[in-house]
């Protein structure tokens, strides 16, 4: 009888330590899973952010979206709590309660839930994410599991213009929510831009295809990226060189456009090329109706020089 009771006790202990559950799928918020038991757990976590889209907003009440991705790279299950801190790039600018709304998509409810925040002594907004608002005990992520948290943010009229950084720090916590260690962090930016201060500009221009043979032009030799305004500004792109100091000689000009990417060709090597984006009416009026001249009227921005190198000499073997 004693042996039989001892056997039953062992069975009960095994059932408590190793309950039979179904394996959860990566990315499922509320999936059950088999307990991962490790005598030497090495806790690690990868935190990634997809960045806000759009990254720049030009009015209040406009939602921008980001996704926080947490991947358990440990050899065991871990309990974590992601915390965030939102700060303004100008350290003299403090955030106030109600400057913005921050929400996350709760797939269990099928709706957006608030990400509550407080203002710390530095004037930054701080808070944390959890399934249940106000629950600071963290969540369990299975070994190899992934949690994707869709976030949206919008500014309210009281918010200051400028760039805001949201810094996510994910902590390992115990069952009571006490911090054990910082596992990883990630950040993304969102800017509220004053629409009255916008100016069209050239982000970059570069050689996308080198000249392979003198007199032979490949397609899309030069790529130009434009920082557009909102609403979009109509402009003309003119590429040329300085024939002598102060006098611009046009080589290529585009039609009126609002595009943010241009691909141009027909450039000669060993010359310094400059890219201009212009208000065509003001620009041509300032230069007597021509794209060449010394007037700078109507120029939004200029970028350069860009120089194509000479192609390798042609070698003929006989």
C-alpha positions in Angstrom: 0.0 0.0 0.0 2.9 2.4 0.8 4.6 1.7 -2.5 1.3 2.3 -4.4 0.8 5.7 -2.6 4.4 6.7 -3.3 3.8 5.9 -7.0 0.6 8.0 -7.1 2.5 11.0 -5.5 5.2 10.8 -8.2 2.6 10.8 -10.9 0.9 13.9 -9.4 4.2 15.8 -9.1 5.0 15.1 -12.7 1.6 16.3 -13.8 2.1 19.6 -11.9 5.6 20.2 -13.3 4.8 19.1 -16.9 1.2 19.9 -17.7 0.0 18.7 -21.1 -0.9 21.7 -23.2 -0.9 22.6 -26.9 2.0 24.4 -28.5 1.3 28.1 -29.1 1.9 29.7 -32.6 4.5 32.4 -33.0 2.7 35.8 -32.9 -0.5 34.6 -31.2 -1.4 36.8 -28.2 -3.4 34.3 -26.2 -2.1 30.9 -27.3 -1.4 28.1 -24.7 2.0 26.4 -24.9 4.1 23.6 -23.4 6.2 24.7 -20.5 9.9 25.0 -21.4 12.0 23.8 -18.5 15.7 24.7 -18.5 18.1 24.4 -15.7 20.3 27.1 -17.2 18.1 29.7 -18.9 19.9 32.4 -20.8 17.3 35.2 -21.2 17.5 37.3 -24.4 15.0 39.2 -26.5 15.1 41.0 -29.9 13.1 44.2 -30.0 12.4 45.7 -33.5 10.3 48.6 -34.7 9.0 49.1 -38.3 9.1 52.9 -37.9 6.1 55.2 -38.1 4.2 55.6 -41.3 3.8 58.3 -42.3 7.0 59.5 -40.5 6.1 63.1 -40.9 2.6 64.6 -40.3 1.6 68.1 -41.2 -1.6 68.5 -39.2 -3.0 67.3 -35.9 -5.5 64.5 -35.6 -3.7 62.4 -38.2 -2.9 58.8 -37.2 0.5 57.4 -37.9 1.2 53.6 -37.5 4.2 51.6 -36.2 4.6 47.9 -35.2 6.7 46.8 -32.3 8.0 43.2 -32.8 9.3 41.2 -29.7 11.1 37.9 -30.4 12.1 35.6 -27.5 15.6 34.4 -28.5 16.1 32.8 -25.1 16.4 29.0 -24.5 13.4 29.3 -22.2 10.0 31.0 -21.6 10.4 34.6 -20.2 8.2 37.2 -18.5 8.7 40.7 -20.0 7.2 44.2 -19.8 7.8 46.6 -22.7 8.1 50.2 -21.5 8.2 53.4 -23.6 9.4 56.9 -23.2 8.4 59.7 -25.7 10.6 62.7 -25.8 10.9 65.8 -27.9 14.1 66.4 -29.9 14.4 69.9 -28.4 15.3 69.2 -24.8 13.8 72.5 -23.8 10.4 71.4 -25.0 8.4 69.5 -22.5 5.5 67.2 -23.3 2.2 67.7 -21.5 -0.6 65.2 -20.8 -3.0 65.3 -23.7 -0.4 66.4 -26.4 -1.0 63.2 -28.3 -3.0 59.9 -28.3 -1.2 56.6 -28.2 -3.1 53.3 -28.9 -2.4 49.7 -29.6 -4.6 47.2 -31.5 -5.9 44.5 -29.2 -6.7 41.4 -31.4 -8.6 39.7 -28.6 -11.1 42.6 -28.5 -10.7 43.5 -32.2 -10.4 47.2 -31.3 -7.9 49.8 -30.3 -6.9 50.2 -26.6 -5.2 53.2 -25.0 -1.6 53.1 -24.1 -1.7 55.3 -21.0 1.2 57.5 -20.1 2.4 59.9 -17.4 4.8 62.8 -17.6 8.1 62.4 -15.7 10.3 65.1 -14.2 12.1 65.6 -17.5 8.9 66.5 -19.4 8.8 63.1 -21.2 5.8 60.8 -21.6 6.4 57.4 -20.0 4.3 54.2 -19.8 4.2 50.5 -20.6 2.3 48.0 -22.7 0.2 45.2 -21.3 -2.8 43.2 -22.4 -4.9 44.7 -19.5 -4.6 48.4 -18.8 -2.8 49.0 -15.4 -1.4 45.4 -15.2 2.3 45.9 -14.6 3.1 42.2 -14.0 4.2 41.7 -17.6 3.4 38.9 -20.1 4.9 35.5 -20.8 6.5 34.8 -24.1 7.3 31.2 -25.0 10.8 30.2 -26.2 11.0 31.3 -29.9 7.7 33.1 -29.6 7.0 36.5 -31.3 4.7 39.2 -30.1 3.7 41.9 -32.7 2.1 45.0 -31.3 0.5 47.4 -33.7 0.6 51.0 -32.5 -0.9 54.2 -33.7 -0.2 57.8 -32.6 -1.7 61.2 -33.4 -1.0 64.7 -32.2 -3.5 67.0 -30.6 -3.6 70.8 -31.1 -1.6 71.5 -27.9 1.4 69.5 -29.2 4.6 71.4 -30.1 6.0 71.2 -33.7 9.1 69.1 -34.1 10.5 65.6 -33.9 9.3 63.1 -31.2 11.2 59.9 -30.4 9.6 56.9 -28.8 12.1 54.7 -27.1 11.0 51.1 -26.2 12.8 49.3 -23.5 11.8 45.7 -22.7 12.5 44.4 -19.2 12.7 40.9 -17.8 10.4 40.9 -14.8 9.3 38.5 -12.1 5.7 37.4 -11.4 5.1 40.5 -9.4 6.4 42.9 -12.1 9.6 43.7 -10.4 12.4 44.5 -12.9 15.2 42.0 -13.2 17.2 43.2 -16.2 16.9 45.2 -19.4 16.7 42.7 -22.3 16.6 45.0 -25.4 15.4 48.3 -26.8 14.3 49.9 -30.0 13.2 53.4 -31.1 11.3 55.2 -33.9 10.6 58.8 -34.7 7.5 60.8 -35.7 7.6 64.5 -36.6 4.8 67.1 -36.4 5.8 69.6 -39.1 4.5 73.2 -39.3 3.1 73.4 -42.8 3.8 77.1 -43.1 7.6 76.5 -42.9 7.8 73.8 -45.6 10.3 74.3 -48.5 10.8 71.8 -51.3 14.3 70.4 -51.2 16.7 67.8 -52.7 17.3 64.9 -50.3 20.1 63.4 -52.4 21.3 62.9 -56.0 23.7 60.2 -56.9 25.2 58.2 -59.8 23.0 55.1 -60.3 24.6 53.9 -63.5 28.2 54.8 -64.5 29.2 55.8 -68.0 30.5 52.7 -69.7 31.6 54.2 -73.0 32.1 57.8 -74.2 29.2 58.9 -76.3 27.0 56.0 -75.1 24.4 56.8 -72.5 22.8 54.2 -70.3 19.3 54.6 -68.8 18.9 56.2 -65.4 22.5 57.4 -64.9 21.5 59.8 -62.1 18.9 59.3 -59.5 17.4 62.3 -57.6 15.3 62.0 -54.4 13.1 65.0 -53.5 11.8 66.0 -50.1 8.2 67.0 -51.0 5.9 69.2 -49.1 2.3 68.7 -48.1 0.3 69.6 -50.0 2.8 68.7 -52.8 4.7 71.5 -54.6 4.9 71.5 -58.4 8.5 72.0 -59.6 10.9 71.6 -62.5 14.2 69.8 -62.2 17.1 71.3 -64.1 20.6 69.7 -64.3 23.6 71.5 -65.6 27.0 72.9 -64.8 28.7 76.2 -64.2 30.1 77.4 -67.5 32.0 80.0 -65.5 31.6 81.2 -61.9 28.0 82.5 -61.4 26.7 81.4 -64.8 24.6 78.2 -65.0 24.5 76.2 -68.2 21.5 73.8 -68.4 22.0 70.3 -69.8 18.7 68.6 -68.9 15.3 69.9 -67.7 12.2 68.0 -66.9 8.6 68.8 -67.3 6.6 70.2 -64.4 6.2 67.4 -61.8 5.4 66.6 -58.2 7.3 63.3 -58.1 9.7 62.4 -55.3 12.1 60.3 -57.4 13.7 61.2 -60.8 16.0 59.2 -63.0 17.9 61.0 -65.7 20.6 60.2 -68.2 22.7 61.9 -71.0 25.7 63.0 -68.9 29.3 63.5 -70.0 32.2 62.4 -67.8 34.7 64.5 -66.0 32.3 67.4 -65.5 30.8 68.8 -62.3 27.0 68.5 -62.6 24.6 70.4 -60.3 20.9 69.6 -59.7 18.3 72.4 -59.3 14.6 72.2 -58.3 12.9 75.4 -59.3 9.6 77.3 -59.5 9.7 77.4 -63.3 7.8 80.7 -63.8 10.1 82.7 -61.4 13.2 80.9 -62.6 12.7 81.5 -66.4 11.5 85.1 -65.8 14.7 85.8 -63.9 16.8 84.3 -66.7 15.1 86.0 -69.7 13.0 83.0 -70.6 16.0 80.5 -70.7 17.1 77.7 -68.3 20.7 79.2 -68.5 21.8 82.3 -66.7 23.1 83.9 -63.6 19.8 84.7 -61.8 19.0 82.6 -58.7 15.3 83.6 -58.7 12.8 80.7 -58.2 15.4 78.1 -57.0 14.1 76.0 -54.2 17.3 74.0 -53.8 20.6 73.1 -55.5 22.7 69.9 -55.0 26.1 69.1 -56.3 28.7 68.6 -57.6 28.2 65.2 -59.1 31.0 63.9 -61.3 30.9 60.9 -63.6 34.3 59.3 -64.0 35.9 58.6 -67.4 35.1 55.1 -68.7 37.9 52.6 -69.1 39.8 53.0 -72.4 38.6 50.8 -75.3 41.1 48.1 -76.1 41.0 46.5 -79.5 42.9 43.2 -79.8 44.0 42.1 -83.2 
